[in-house]
Amino acid sequence: LHSLKLALFKEGFNLHFAKSGKEALEIIKDHEISVVISDHKMAGLSGVDLLTKVKKISPYTIRILLTGECDLECTLKSINEAHVYLYIQKPYCGNQLRETLKNAVRRYHETKIIGDVNKGNINIIQAIQRFVLNKIEPSILNPADAESVRAQSLGLTN
């Protein structure tokens, strides 16, 4: 593990290590984390459970499960609940893991950019709707419709 840490650090990765799932969740709450690699077998919290919680806290973070043994139920939970990006079987090749991390970091940034653009688009669409609705002549609407239009333009209704 030490040689892997050194190799990844030399590649320019900003690394955080946790000794438990609880510690990992604290790190994720305090930092922007691109990729989480979790062993499946951990004390207290399984890797699948950790990655499922990571998804809720930081949905753009890429999640990778590293394991030496995992049954069908574990595999299905990792896909269906944690939405893992990749499942890596132990023993793993250091070079392969480095390339996987590079690709995962790239995927994180692409996904985050798309998500941010989509949020921006929604904000723009809502602003245009408010503008258009504010320009509608209230006299052409009955009073109930005019009030509904005003409420929608202010974002007060669903």
Secondary structure, DSSP 8 states (H G I E B T S, - for coil): -HHHHHHHHHTT------SSHHHHHHHHHHS--SEEEEES--SSS-HHHHHHHHHHH-TTSEEEEEES---HHHHHHHHHTS--SEEEESS--HHHHHHHHHHHHHHHHHHHHHHHHHHHHHHHHHHHHHHHHHHS-GGGS-HHHHHHHHHHHTT---
